[in-house]
Amino acid sequence: MNRLVNFMNRLVNIMNRLVNFMNRLINIMNRLINIMNRLVNIMNRLINIMNRLINIMNKSCNYSEQNI
C-alpha cells in the first residue's frame, strides 16, 4: 500500500511540474500576444492616417481635374 502511495505521489509531482511548465509557456505566449496586439493597433492607426491622407490627395486631384 505504501509503495502504491509513493508511486501515485511521484506521478502527481510529475504532473504538477508539467502543469507549472505549461503555465509558464502560456504566460510567455500571453505576453507575446499582448505585444503583437499593441503592434497591430499601432499599425492600424498608421493605416488610418495614411488612408485619410490618400483621401485628401484624391479630393485635391479631383478638384484640380474639375478646374481644368
PDB file of N, CA, C, O and CB in Angstrom:
ATOM      1  N   MET A   1       0.842  -1.201   0.000  1.00  0.00           N
ATOM      2  CA  MET A   1       0.000   0.000   0.000  1.00  0.00           C
ATOM      3  C   MET A   1       0.875   1.249   0.000  1.00  0.00           C
ATOM      4  O   MET A   1       0.591   2.226  -0.692  1.00  0.00           O
ATOM      5  CB  MET A   1      -0.951   0.007   1.225  1.00  0.00           C
ATOM      6  N   ASN A   2       1.941   1.196   0.788  1.00  0.00           N
ATOM      7  CA  ASN A   2       2.833   2.335   0.880  1.00  0.00           C
ATOM      8  C   ASN A   2       3.527   2.585  -0.459  1.00  0.00           C
ATOM      9  O   ASN A   2       3.711   3.734  -0.862  1.00  0.00           O
ATOM     10  CB  ASN A   2       3.868   2.113   1.987  1.00  0.00           C
ATOM     11  N   ARG A   3       3.907   1.520  -1.138  1.00  0.00           N
ATOM     12  CA  ARG A   3       4.546   1.669  -2.451  1.00  0.00           C
ATOM     13  C   ARG A   3       3.592   2.318  -3.450  1.00  0.00           C
ATOM     14  O   ARG A   3       3.980   3.176  -4.243  1.00  0.00           O
ATOM     15  CB  ARG A   3       5.015   0.301  -2.981  1.00  0.00           C
ATOM     16  N   LEU A   4       2.358   1.892  -3.388  1.00  0.00           N
ATOM     17  CA  LEU A   4       1.365   2.465  -4.305  1.00  0.00           C
ATOM     18  C   LEU A   4       1.196   3.963  -4.034  1.00  0.00           C
ATOM     19  O   LEU A   4       1.117   4.751  -4.977  1.00  0.00           O
ATOM     20  CB  LEU A   4       0.002   1.735  -4.162  1.00  0.00           C
ATOM     21  N   VAL A   5       1.141   4.358  -2.782  1.00  0.00           N
ATOM     22  CA  VAL A   5       1.001   5.768  -2.441  1.00  0.00           C
ATOM     23  C   VAL A   5       2.224   6.550  -2.913  1.00  0.00           C
ATOM     24  O   VAL A   5       2.095   7.654  -3.440  1.00  0.00           O
ATOM     25  CB  VAL A   5       0.802   5.941  -0.923  1.00  0.00           C
ATOM     26  N   ASN A   6       3.419   5.970  -2.721  1.00  0.00           N
ATOM     27  CA  ASN A   6       4.638   6.645  -3.180  1.00  0.00           C
ATOM     28  C   ASN A   6       4.629   6.816  -4.700  1.00  0.00           C
ATOM     29  O   ASN A   6       4.996   7.870  -5.221  1.00  0.00           O
ATOM     30  CB  ASN A   6       5.887   5.854  -2.745  1.00  0.00           C
ATOM     31  N   PHE A   7       4.206   5.771  -5.394  1.00  0.00           N
ATOM     32  CA  PHE A   7       4.147   5.841  -6.849  1.00  0.00           C
ATOM     33  C   PHE A   7       3.162   6.925  -7.297  1.00  0.00           C
ATOM     34  O   PHE A   7       3.464   7.725  -8.183  1.00  0.00           O
ATOM     35  CB  PHE A   7       3.746   4.474  -7.435  1.00  0.00           C
ATOM     36  N   MET A   8       1.982   6.938  -6.675  1.00  0.00           N
ATOM     37  CA  MET A   8       0.985   7.949  -7.011  1.00  0.00           C
ATOM     38  C   MET A   8       1.515   9.354  -6.699  1.00  0.00           C
ATOM     39  O   MET A   8       1.264  10.302  -7.443  1.00  0.00           O
ATOM     40  CB  MET A   8      -0.326   7.687  -6.241  1.00  0.00           C
ATOM     41  N   ASN A   9       2.234   9.469  -5.616  1.00  0.00           N
ATOM     42  CA  ASN A   9       2.788  10.772  -5.241  1.00  0.00           C
ATOM     43  C   ASN A   9       3.796  11.247  -6.284  1.00  0.00           C
ATOM     44  O   ASN A   9       3.813  12.423  -6.648  1.00  0.00           O
ATOM     45  CB  ASN A   9       3.453  10.699  -3.853  1.00  0.00           C
ATOM     46  N   ARG A  10       4.624  10.341  -6.757  1.00  0.00           N
ATOM     47  CA  ARG A  10       5.582  10.709  -7.805  1.00  0.00           C
ATOM     48  C   ARG A  10       4.862  11.133  -9.079  1.00  0.00           C
ATOM     49  O   ARG A  10       5.253  12.105  -9.726  1.00  0.00           O
ATOM     50  CB  ARG A  10       6.529   9.539  -8.103  1.00  0.00           C
ATOM     51  N   LEU A  11       3.820  10.407  -9.433  1.00  0.00           N
ATOM     52  CA  LEU A  11       3.057  10.785 -10.628  1.00  0.00           C
ATOM     53  C   LEU A  11       2.448  12.178 -10.460  1.00  0.00           C
ATOM     54  O   LEU A  11       2.478  12.988 -11.387  1.00  0.00           O
ATOM     55  CB  LEU A  11       1.947   9.749 -10.911  1.00  0.00           C
ATOM     56  N   VAL A  12       1.908  12.447  -9.304  1.00  0.00           N
ATOM     57  CA  VAL A  12       1.314  13.754  -9.057  1.00  0.00           C
ATOM     58  C   VAL A  12       2.379  14.838  -9.131  1.00  0.00           C
ATOM     59  O   VAL A  12       2.129  15.916  -9.671  1.00  0.00           O
ATOM     60  CB  VAL A  12       0.613  13.782  -7.690  1.00  0.00           C
ATOM     61  N   ASN A  13       3.561  14.565  -8.594  1.00  0.00           N
ATOM     62  CA  ASN A  13       4.635  15.551  -8.668  1.00  0.00           C
ATOM     63  C   ASN A  13       5.035  15.822 -10.113  1.00  0.00           C
ATOM     64  O   ASN A  13       5.244  16.970 -10.503  1.00  0.00           O
ATOM     65  CB  ASN A  13       5.848  15.077  -7.868  1.00  0.00           C
ATOM     66  N   ILE A  14       5.139  14.767 -10.894  1.00  0.00           N
ATOM     67  CA  ILE A  14       5.493  14.946 -12.314  1.00  0.00           C
ATOM     68  C   ILE A  14       4.408  15.756 -13.026  1.00  0.00           C
ATOM     69  O   ILE A  14       4.710  16.673 -13.790  1.00  0.00           O
ATOM     70  CB  ILE A  14       5.683  13.564 -13.017  1.00  0.00           C
ATOM     71  N   MET A  15       3.155  15.414 -12.771  1.00  0.00           N
ATOM     72  CA  MET A  15       2.058  16.158 -13.388  1.00  0.00           C
ATOM     73  C   MET A  15       2.086  17.624 -12.957  1.00  0.00           C
ATOM     74  O   MET A  15       1.819  18.520 -13.757  1.00  0.00           O
ATOM     75  CB  MET A  15       0.704  15.521 -13.022  1.00  0.00           C
ATOM     76  N   ASN A  16       2.408  17.854 -11.706  1.00  0.00           N
ATOM     77  CA  ASN A  16       2.466  19.230 -11.206  1.00  0.00           C
ATOM     78  C   ASN A  16       3.568  20.019 -11.913  1.00  0.00           C
ATOM     79  O   ASN A  16       3.379  21.184 -12.263  1.00  0.00           O
ATOM     80  CB  ASN A  16       2.699  19.240  -9.682  1.00  0.00           C
ATOM     81  N   ARG A  17       4.699  19.388 -12.118  1.00  0.00           N
ATOM     82  CA  ARG A  17       5.781  20.062 -12.851  1.00  0.00           C
ATOM     83  C   ARG A  17       5.364  20.368 -14.275  1.00  0.00           C
ATOM     84  O   ARG A  17       5.646  21.445 -14.800  1.00  0.00           O
ATOM     85  CB  ARG A  17       7.049  19.205 -12.855  1.00  0.00           C
ATOM     86  N   LEU A  18       4.691  19.414 -14.896  1.00  0.00           N
ATOM     87  CA  LEU A  18       4.224  19.648 -16.268  1.00  0.00           C
ATOM     88  C   LEU A  18       3.231  20.812 -16.315  1.00  0.00           C
ATOM     89  O   LEU A  18       3.292  21.658 -17.207  1.00  0.00           O
ATOM     90  CB  LEU A  18       3.570  18.370 -16.840  1.00  0.00           C
ATOM     91  N   VAL A  19       2.328  20.841 -15.353  1.00  0.00           N
ATOM     92  CA  VAL A  19       1.343  21.926 -15.328  1.00  0.00           C
ATOM     93  C   VAL A  19       2.034  23.265 -15.103  1.00  0.00           C
ATOM     94  O   VAL A  19       1.674  24.261 -15.732  1.00  0.00           O
ATOM     95  CB  VAL A  19       0.288  21.680 -14.230  1.00  0.00           C
ATOM     96  N   ASN A  20       3.021  23.300 -14.216  1.00  0.00           N
ATOM     97  CA  ASN A  20       3.749  24.547 -13.986  1.00  0.00           C
ATOM     98  C   ASN A  20       4.477  24.995 -15.245  1.00  0.00           C
ATOM     99  O   ASN A  20       4.484  26.179 -15.583  1.00  0.00           O
ATOM    100  CB  ASN A  20       4.744  24.381 -12.836  1.00  0.00           C
ATOM    101  N   PHE A  21       5.087  24.043 -15.931  1.00  0.00           N
ATOM    102  CA  PHE A  21       5.796  24.368 -17.168  1.00  0.00           C
ATOM    103  C   PHE A  21       4.828  24.909 -18.218  1.00  0.00           C
ATOM    104  O   PHE A  21       5.111  25.910 -18.877  1.00  0.00           O
ATOM    105  CB  PHE A  21       6.530  23.128 -17.710  1.00  0.00           C
ATOM    106  N   MET A  22       3.696  24.246 -18.368  1.00  0.00           N
ATOM    107  CA  MET A  22       2.693  24.707 -19.325  1.00  0.00           C
ATOM    108  C   MET A  22       2.193  26.105 -18.949  1.00  0.00           C
ATOM    109  O   MET A  22       1.956  26.944 -19.819  1.00  0.00           O
ATOM    110  CB  MET A  22       1.513  23.714 -19.388  1.00  0.00           C
ATOM    111  N   ASN A  23       2.037  26.342 -17.657  1.00  0.00           N
ATOM    112  CA  ASN A  23       1.570  27.651 -17.205  1.00  0.00           C
ATOM    113  C   ASN A  23       2.576  28.739 -17.571  1.00  0.00           C
ATOM    114  O   ASN A  23       2.194  29.824 -18.009  1.00  0.00           O
ATOM    115  CB  ASN A  23       1.326  27.642 -15.686  1.00  0.00           C
ATOM    116  N   ARG A  24       3.853  28.447 -17.392  1.00  0.00           N
ATOM    117  CA  ARG A  24       4.879  29.421 -17.784  1.00  0.00           C
ATOM    118  C   ARG A  24       4.841  29.679 -19.273  1.00  0.00           C
ATOM    119  O   ARG A  24       4.946  30.823 -19.715  1.00  0.00           O
ATOM    120  CB  ARG A  24       6.270  28.935 -17.377  1.00  0.00           C
ATOM    121  N   LEU A  25       4.690  28.614 -20.052  1.00  0.00           N
ATOM    122  CA  LEU A  25       4.606  28.791 -21.507  1.00  0.00           C
ATOM    123  C   LEU A  25       3.402  29.636 -21.888  1.00  0.00           C
ATOM    124  O   LEU A  25       3.489  30.503 -22.758  1.00  0.00           O
ATOM    125  CB  LEU A  25       4.533  27.434 -22.210  1.00  0.00           C
ATOM    126  N   ILE A  26       2.280  29.377 -21.231  1.00  0.00           N
ATOM    127  CA  ILE A  26       1.073  30.153 -21.544  1.00  0.00           C
ATOM    128  C   ILE A  26       1.270  31.615 -21.171  1.00  0.00           C
ATOM    129  O   ILE A  26       0.816  32.504 -21.892  1.00  0.00           O
ATOM    130  CB  ILE A  26      -0.154  29.577 -20.805  1.00  0.00           C
ATOM    131  N   ASN A  27       1.940  31.872 -20.055  1.00  0.00           N
ATOM    132  CA  ASN A  27       2.198  33.266 -19.672  1.00  0.00           C
ATOM    133  C   ASN A  27       3.089  33.959 -20.695  1.00  0.00           C
ATOM    134  O   ASN A  27       2.838  35.107 -21.062  1.00  0.00           O
ATOM    135  CB  ASN A  27       2.848  33.330 -18.283  1.00  0.00           C
ATOM    136  N   ILE A  28       4.126  33.269 -21.154  1.00  0.00           N
ATOM    137  CA  ILE A  28       5.018  33.854 -22.168  1.00  0.00           C
ATOM    138  C   ILE A  28       4.235  34.125 -23.451  1.00  0.00           C
ATOM    139  O   ILE A  28       4.358  35.194 -24.049  1.00  0.00           O
ATOM    140  CB  ILE A  28       6.226  32.909 -22.459  1.00  0.00           C
ATOM    141  N   MET A  29       3.423  33.140 -23.870  1.00  0.00           N
ATOM    142  CA  MET A  29       2.625  33.329 -25.077  1.00  0.00           C
ATOM    143  C   MET A  29       1.662  34.505 -24.914  1.00  0.00           C
ATOM    144  O   MET A  29       1.446  35.275 -25.850  1.00  0.00           O
ATOM    145  CB  MET A  29       1.847  32.049 -25.409  1.00  0.00           C
ATOM    146  N   ASN A  30       1.094  34.634 -23.733  1.00  0.00           N
ATOM    147  CA  ASN A  30       0.160  35.733 -23.484  1.00  0.00           C
ATOM    148  C   ASN A  30       0.871  37.078 -23.604  1.00  0.00           C
ATOM    149  O   ASN A  30       0.328  38.019 -24.184  1.00  0.00           O
ATOM    150  CB  ASN A  30      -0.483  35.591 -22.091  1.00  0.00           C
ATOM    151  N   ARG A  31       2.072  37.173 -23.063  1.00  0.00           N
ATOM    152  CA  ARG A  31       2.833  38.421 -23.191  1.00  0.00           C
ATOM    153  C   ARG A  31       3.134  38.720 -24.646  1.00  0.00           C
ATOM    154  O   ARG A  31       3.008  39.861 -25.089  1.00  0.00           O
ATOM    155  CB  ARG A  31       4.138  38.346 -22.390  1.00  0.00           C
ATOM    156  N   LEU A  32       3.531  37.698 -25.391  1.00  0.00           N
ATOM    157  CA  LEU A  32       3.820  37.906 -26.812  1.00  0.00           C
ATOM    158  C   LEU A  32       2.570  38.349 -27.561  1.00  0.00           C
ATOM    159  O   LEU A  32       2.633  39.229 -28.419  1.00  0.00           O
ATOM    160  CB  LEU A  32       4.384  36.624 -27.441  1.00  0.00           C
ATOM    161  N   ILE A  33       1.440  37.741 -27.235  1.00  0.00           N
ATOM    162  CA  ILE A  33       0.192  38.127 -27.901  1.00  0.00           C
ATOM    163  C   ILE A  33      -0.174  39.567 -27.563  1.00  0.00           C
ATOM    164  O   ILE A  33      -0.666  40.303 -28.419  1.00  0.00           O
ATOM    165  CB  ILE A  33      -0.953  37.181 -27.497  1.00  0.00           C
ATOM    166  N   ASN A  34       0.066  39.971 -26.314  1.00  0.00           N
ATOM    167  CA  ASN A  34      -0.220  41.360 -25.944  1.00  0.00           C
ATOM    168  C   ASN A  34       0.666  42.326 -26.724  1.00  0.00           C
ATOM    169  O   ASN A  34       0.197  43.358 -27.203  1.00  0.00           O
ATOM    170  CB  ASN A  34      -0.020  41.566 -24.435  1.00  0.00           C
ATOM    171  N   ILE A  35       1.947  41.986 -26.851  1.00  0.00           N
ATOM    172  CA  ILE A  35       2.861  42.842 -27.612  1.00  0.00           C
ATOM    173  C   ILE A  35       2.414  42.909 -29.073  1.00  0.00           C
ATOM    174  O   ILE A  35       2.382  43.986 -29.669  1.00  0.00           O
ATOM    175  CB  ILE A  35       4.320  42.316 -27.514  1.00  0.00           C
ATOM    176  N   MET A  36       2.069  41.752 -29.643  1.00  0.00           N
ATOM    177  CA  MET A  36       1.609  41.732 -31.023  1.00  0.00           C
ATOM    178  C   MET A  36       0.337  42.562 -31.192  1.00  0.00           C
ATOM    179  O   MET A  36       0.167  43.256 -32.194  1.00  0.00           O
ATOM    180  CB  MET A  36       1.366  40.295 -31.477  1.00  0.00           C
ATOM    181  N   ASN A  37      -0.544  42.484 -30.213  1.00  0.00           N
ATOM    182  CA  ASN A  37      -1.784  43.245 -30.282  1.00  0.00           C
ATOM    183  C   ASN A  37      -1.500  44.748 -30.277  1.00  0.00           C
ATOM    184  O   ASN A  37      -2.127  45.503 -31.021  1.00  0.00           O
ATOM    185  CB  ASN A  37      -2.705  42.873 -29.112  1.00  0.00           C
ATOM    186  N   ARG A  38      -0.561  45.178 -29.445  1.00  0.00           N
ATOM    187  CA  ARG A  38      -0.197  46.598 -29.428  1.00  0.00           C
ATOM    188  C   ARG A  38       0.379  47.014 -30.777  1.00  0.00           C
ATOM    189  O   ARG A  38       0.055  48.083 -31.296  1.00  0.00           O
ATOM    190  CB  ARG A  38       0.820  46.887 -28.300  1.00  0.00           C
ATOM    191  N   LEU A  39       1.232  46.168 -31.340  1.00  0.00           N
ATOM    192  CA  LEU A  39       1.816  46.492 -32.642  1.00  0.00           C
ATOM    193  C   LEU A  39       0.736  46.583 -33.717  1.00  0.00           C
ATOM    194  O   LEU A  39       0.775  47.471 -34.569  1.00  0.00           O
ATOM    195  CB  LEU A  39       2.864  45.441 -33.035  1.00  0.00           C
ATOM    196  N   VAL A  40      -0.216  45.671 -33.675  1.00  0.00           N
ATOM    197  CA  VAL A  40      -1.301  45.706 -34.653  1.00  0.00           C
ATOM    198  C   VAL A  40      -2.133  46.971 -34.484  1.00  0.00           C
ATOM    199  O   VAL A  40      -2.563  47.572 -35.469  1.00  0.00           O
ATOM    200  CB  VAL A  40      -2.190  44.462 -34.518  1.00  0.00           C
ATOM    201  N   ASN A  41      -2.360  47.374 -33.232  1.00  0.00           N
ATOM    202  CA  ASN A  41      -3.112  48.614 -33.006  1.00  0.00           C
ATOM    203  C   ASN A  41      -2.361  49.816 -33.566  1.00  0.00           C
ATOM    204  O   ASN A  41      -2.964  50.690 -34.188  1.00  0.00           O
ATOM    205  CB  ASN A  41      -3.384  48.814 -31.506  1.00  0.00           C
ATOM    206  N   ILE A  42      -1.059  49.865 -33.349  1.00  0.00           N
ATOM    207  CA  ILE A  42      -0.261  50.971 -33.892  1.00  0.00           C
ATOM    208  C   ILE A  42      -0.311  50.965 -35.409  1.00  0.00           C
ATOM    209  O   ILE A  42      -0.480  52.010 -36.038  1.00  0.00           O
ATOM    210  CB  ILE A  42       1.199  50.882 -33.410  1.00  0.00           C
ATOM    211  N   MET A  43      -0.162  49.778 -35.996  1.00  0.00           N
ATOM    212  CA  MET A  43      -0.224  49.675 -37.458  1.00  0.00           C
ATOM    213  C   MET A  43      -1.591  50.127 -37.973  1.00  0.00           C
ATOM    214  O   MET A  43      -1.689  50.786 -39.008  1.00  0.00           O
ATOM    215  CB  MET A  43       0.064  48.227 -37.911  1.00  0.00           C
ATOM    216  N   ASN A  44      -2.630  49.766 -37.245  1.00  0.00           N
ATOM    217  CA  ASN A  44      -3.978  50.162 -37.662  1.00  0.00           C
ATOM    218  C   ASN A  44      -4.130  51.679 -37.639  1.00  0.00           C
ATOM    219  O   ASN A  44      -4.734  52.258 -38.543  1.00  0.00           O
ATOM    220  CB  ASN A  44      -5.035  49.512 -36.756  1.00  0.00           C
ATOM    221  N   ARG A  45      -3.589  52.321 -36.616  1.00  0.00           N
ATOM    222  CA  ARG A  45      -3.651  53.786 -36.559  1.00  0.00           C
ATOM    223  C   ARG A  45      -2.892  54.400 -37.725  1.00  0.00           C
ATOM    224  O   ARG A  45      -3.354  55.355 -38.349  1.00  0.00           O
ATOM    225  CB  ARG A  45      -3.082  54.304 -35.227  1.00  0.00           C
ATOM    226  N   LEU A  46      -1.716  53.840 -38.012  1.00  0.00           N
ATOM    227  CA  LEU A  46      -0.933  54.373 -39.130  1.00  0.00           C
ATOM    228  C   LEU A  46      -1.676  54.194 -40.449  1.00  0.00           C
ATOM    229  O   LEU A  46      -1.663  55.081 -41.302  1.00  0.00           O
ATOM    230  CB  LEU A  46       0.440  53.686 -39.201  1.00  0.00           C
ATOM    231  N   ILE A  47      -2.318  53.050 -40.610  1.00  0.00           N
ATOM    232  CA  ILE A  47      -3.079  52.808 -41.838  1.00  0.00           C
ATOM    233  C   ILE A  47      -4.240  53.795 -41.943  1.00  0.00           C
ATOM    234  O   ILE A  47      -4.544  54.289 -43.029  1.00  0.00           O
ATOM    235  CB  ILE A  47      -3.604  51.352 -41.879  1.00  0.00           C
ATOM    236  N   ASN A  48      -4.886  54.080 -40.815  1.00  0.00           N
ATOM    237  CA  ASN A  48      -5.981  55.059 -40.845  1.00  0.00           C
ATOM    238  C   ASN A  48      -5.469  56.439 -41.243  1.00  0.00           C
ATOM    239  O   ASN A  48      -6.107  57.139 -42.029  1.00  0.00           O
ATOM    240  CB  ASN A  48      -6.676  55.132 -39.474  1.00  0.00           C
ATOM    241  N   ILE A  49      -4.322  56.825 -40.702  1.00  0.00           N
ATOM    242  CA  ILE A  49      -3.744  58.124 -41.062  1.00  0.00           C
ATOM    243  C   ILE A  49      -3.396  58.152 -42.553  1.00  0.00           C
ATOM    244  O   ILE A  49      -3.688  59.126 -43.247  1.00  0.00           O
ATOM    245  CB  ILE A  49      -2.481  58.418 -40.207  1.00  0.00           C
ATOM    246  N   MET A  50      -2.770  57.076 -43.037  1.00  0.00           N
ATOM    247  CA  MET A  50      -2.435  57.003 -44.461  1.00  0.00           C
ATOM    248  C   MET A  50      -3.692  57.077 -45.315  1.00  0.00           C
ATOM    249  O   MET A  50      -3.704  57.726 -46.361  1.00  0.00           O
ATOM    250  CB  MET A  50      -1.663  55.712 -44.769  1.00  0.00           C
ATOM    251  N   ASN A  51      -4.740  56.417 -44.869  1.00  0.00           N
ATOM    252  CA  ASN A  51      -5.990  56.431 -45.631  1.00  0.00           C
ATOM    253  C   ASN A  51      -6.574  57.838 -45.695  1.00  0.00           C
ATOM    254  O   ASN A  51      -7.071  58.260 -46.740  1.00  0.00           O
ATOM    255  CB  ASN A  51      -7.009  55.465 -45.009  1.00  0.00           C
ATOM    256  N   ARG A  52      -6.517  58.554 -44.593  1.00  0.00           N
ATOM    257  CA  ARG A  52      -7.001  59.937 -44.604  1.00  0.00           C
ATOM    258  C   ARG A  52      -6.181  60.796 -45.550  1.00  0.00           C
ATOM    259  O   ARG A  52      -6.723  61.612 -46.295  1.00  0.00           O
ATOM    260  CB  ARG A  52      -6.962  60.530 -43.194  1.00  0.00           C
ATOM    261  N   LEU A  53      -4.865  60.601 -45.512  1.00  0.00           N
ATOM    262  CA  LEU A  53      -4.006  61.375 -46.412  1.00  0.00           C
ATOM    263  C   LEU A  53      -4.322  61.054 -47.873  1.00  0.00           C
ATOM    264  O   LEU A  53      -4.374  61.949 -48.716  1.00  0.00           O
ATOM    265  CB  LEU A  53      -2.521  61.092 -46.115  1.00  0.00           C
ATOM    266  N   ILE A  54      -4.529  59.784 -48.158  1.00  0.00           N
ATOM    267  CA  ILE A  54      -4.858  59.390 -49.533  1.00  0.00           C
ATOM    268  C   ILE A  54      -6.191  60.005 -49.954  1.00  0.00           C
ATOM    269  O   ILE A  54      -6.343  60.449 -51.093  1.00  0.00           O
ATOM    270  CB  ILE A  54      -4.915  57.847 -49.662  1.00  0.00           C
ATOM    271  N   ASN A  55      -7.149  60.030 -49.038  1.00  0.00           N
ATOM    272  CA  ASN A  55      -8.435  60.656 -49.362  1.00  0.00           C
ATOM    273  C   ASN A  55      -8.258  62.138 -49.655  1.00  0.00           C
ATOM    274  O   ASN A  55      -8.858  62.665 -50.592  1.00  0.00           O
ATOM    275  CB  ASN A  55      -9.435  60.462 -48.214  1.00  0.00           C
ATOM    276  N   ILE A  56      -7.446  62.804 -48.863  1.00  0.00           N
ATOM    277  CA  ILE A  56      -7.200  64.229 -49.102  1.00  0.00           C
ATOM    278  C   ILE A  56      -6.523  64.433 -50.460  1.00  0.00           C
ATOM    279  O   ILE A  56      -6.894  65.323 -51.226  1.00  0.00           O
ATOM    280  CB  ILE A  56      -6.329  64.829 -47.971  1.00  0.00           C
ATOM    281  N   MET A  57      -5.529  63.597 -50.741  1.00  0.00           N
ATOM    282  CA  MET A  57      -4.846  63.693 -52.038  1.00  0.00           C
ATOM    283  C   MET A  57      -5.836  63.464 -53.174  1.00  0.00           C
ATOM    284  O   MET A  57      -5.816  64.169 -54.183  1.00  0.00           O
ATOM    285  CB  MET A  57      -3.684  62.672 -52.124  1.00  0.00           C
ATOM    286  N   ASN A  58      -6.687  62.487 -53.001  1.00  0.00           N
ATOM    287  CA  ASN A  58      -7.653  62.146 -54.042  1.00  0.00           C
ATOM    288  C   ASN A  58      -8.628  63.303 -54.267  1.00  0.00           C
ATOM    289  O   ASN A  58      -8.944  63.640 -55.408  1.00  0.00           O
ATOM    290  CB  ASN A  58      -8.421  60.861 -53.667  1.00  0.00           C
ATOM    291  N   LYS A  59      -9.095  63.898 -53.193  1.00  0.00           N
ATOM    292  CA  LYS A  59     -10.016  65.030 -53.325  1.00  0.00           C
ATOM    293  C   LYS A  59      -9.336  66.210 -54.021  1.00  0.00           C
ATOM    294  O   LYS A  59      -9.935  66.883 -54.860  1.00  0.00           O
ATOM    295  CB  LYS A  59     -10.539  65.461 -51.943  1.00  0.00           C
ATOM    296  N   SER A  60      -8.078  66.445 -53.657  1.00  0.00           N
ATOM    297  CA  SER A  60      -7.376  67.560 -54.290  1.00  0.00           C
ATOM    298  C   SER A  60      -7.162  67.292 -55.779  1.00  0.00           C
ATOM    299  O   SER A  60      -7.270  68.203 -56.600  1.00  0.00           O
ATOM    300  CB  SER A  60      -6.028  67.808 -53.597  1.00  0.00           C
ATOM    301  N   CYS A  61      -6.859  66.049 -56.119  1.00  0.00           N
ATOM    302  CA  CYS A  61      -6.680  65.708 -57.538  1.00  0.00           C
ATOM    303  C   CYS A  61      -7.996  65.873 -58.291  1.00  0.00           C
ATOM    304  O   CYS A  61      -8.027  66.402 -59.402  1.00  0.00           O
ATOM    305  CB  CYS A  61      -6.151  64.259 -57.693  1.00  0.00           C
ATOM    306  N   ASN A  62      -9.077  65.416 -57.674  1.00  0.00           N
ATOM    307  CA  ASN A  62     -10.387  65.580 -58.320  1.00  0.00           C
ATOM    308  C   ASN A  62     -10.721  67.046 -58.487  1.00  0.00           C
ATOM    309  O   ASN A  62     -11.265  67.450 -59.514  1.00  0.00           O
ATOM    310  CB  ASN A  62     -11.487  64.882 -57.509  1.00  0.00           C
ATOM    311  N   TYR A  63     -10.406  67.832 -57.500  1.00  0.00           N
ATOM    312  CA  TYR A  63     -10.692  69.258 -57.576  1.00  0.00           C
ATOM    313  C   TYR A  63      -9.887  69.920 -58.696  1.00  0.00           C
ATOM    314  O   TYR A  63     -10.404  70.747 -59.447  1.00  0.00           O
ATOM    315  CB  TYR A  63     -10.390  69.933 -56.234  1.00  0.00           C
ATOM    316  N   SER A  64      -8.608  69.539 -58.791  1.00  0.00           N
ATOM    317  CA  SER A  64      -7.777  70.132 -59.844  1.00  0.00           C
ATOM    318  C   SER A  64      -8.247  69.694 -61.223  1.00  0.00           C
ATOM    319  O   SER A  64      -8.189  70.472 -62.175  1.00  0.00           O
ATOM    320  CB  SER A  64      -6.305  69.749 -59.646  1.00  0.00           C
ATOM    321  N   GLU A  65      -8.714  68.449 -61.340  1.00  0.00           N
ATOM    322  CA  GLU A  65      -9.224  67.980 -62.635  1.00  0.00           C
ATOM    323  C   GLU A  65     -10.489  68.735 -63.018  1.00  0.00           C
ATOM    324  O   GLU A  65     -10.699  69.045 -64.190  1.00  0.00           O
ATOM    325  CB  GLU A  65      -9.505  66.464 -62.593  1.00  0.00           C
ATOM    326  N   GLN A  66     -11.326  69.029 -62.037  1.00  0.00           N
ATOM    327  CA  GLN A  66     -12.567  69.766 -62.340  1.00  0.00           C
ATOM    328  C   GLN A  66     -12.257  71.186 -62.784  1.00  0.00           C
ATOM    329  O   GLN A  66     -13.001  71.766 -63.575  1.00  0.00           O
ATOM    330  CB  GLN A  66     -13.499  69.793 -61.113  1.00  0.00           C
ATOM    331  N   ASN A  67     -11.181  71.743 -62.289  1.00  0.00           N
ATOM    332  CA  ASN A  67     -10.844  73.116 -62.657  1.00  0.00           C
ATOM    333  C   ASN A  67     -10.239  73.197 -64.047  1.00  0.00           C
ATOM    334  O   ASN A  67     -10.251  74.254 -64.677  1.00  0.00           O
ATOM    335  CB  ASN A  67      -9.886  73.709 -61.646  1.00  0.00           C
ATOM    336  N   ILE A  68      -9.716  72.092 -64.517  1.00  0.00           N
ATOM    337  CA  ILE A  68      -9.117  72.106 -65.852  1.00  0.00           C
ATOM    338  C   ILE A  68     -10.152  72.086 -66.890  1.00  0.00           C
ATOM    339  O   ILE A  68      -9.835  72.095 -68.079  1.00  0.00           O
ATOM    340  CB  ILE A  68      -8.192  70.957 -66.051  1.00  0.00           C
TER     341      ILE A  68
END
